[in-house]
Amino acid sequence: ITTPPPDPIHYNVATCGFFVLNDEIISSDTTIYIETPNEASAYNAYACPTIESWDIHIREISTNETQETACTSYTWGDTVLTTSGDYIQTFTAANGCDSTVTLHLTIHNADLHEDFVRSCESYEWIINDETFILTESGDYTELRENEFGCMDTFVLHLTIHEPYSTVINAEICDGNSYTENGFNESQEGTYYQHLQTEYGCDSTIVLELTVNPIKETTLS
């Protein structure tokens, strides 16, 4: 008497990424039949083998990478990031498996450029090839977008110095010389000294020199 083999035992498996069956790693959809011999027993008189049918469905685990550049901060989902680096978030995809996203983030910051300047009469302030002619003391601020899209701040603290001029009226007696303030003059007239201050301003000193004759006194 020949007894037909029993109907196989069916297993349906749906899992993410891979499935291990009898030490075998399965990474794609497949159907596997496994036949296991049996010895005769009171419950299996004809020693029919056990047959298993495995329908295995492998769901994809999604892995994505993205690269972003931002100024000052970057909002990723509900998270605000302010530092460059690699960040990982794991979501549950529509197929029920994990979806991993890696963000390679570069953060650029806005820069502050601050200068303290003293100048004579005027000052040329150059920002990114743009020139400003300034003639008054004060604090000046300009914003300029840099190559990364950040708004850099340029601050100038400027002090303007004006040219200096003074007139000295002096008298000497005939035969003497005036030797103060850089002069050495003995003749009546107007004399000039042209100097520069420490800030590059012209400094003019005008000497109006009068020479008084010596009065002779006759004693009798």
Secondary structure, DSSP 8 states (H G I E B T S, - for coil): --------EEEEEEEES-EEETTEEE-S-EEEEEEE-----SS-TT---EEEEEEEEEE--EEEEEEEEEES-EEETTEEE-S-EEEEEEEE-TTSSEEEEEEEEEEE---EEEEEEEEES-EEEEETTEEEEE-S-EEEEEEEE-TTS-EEEEEEEEEEE--EEEEEEEEEETT--B-STT--B-SSEEEEEEEE-TTS-EEEEEEEEEEE--------
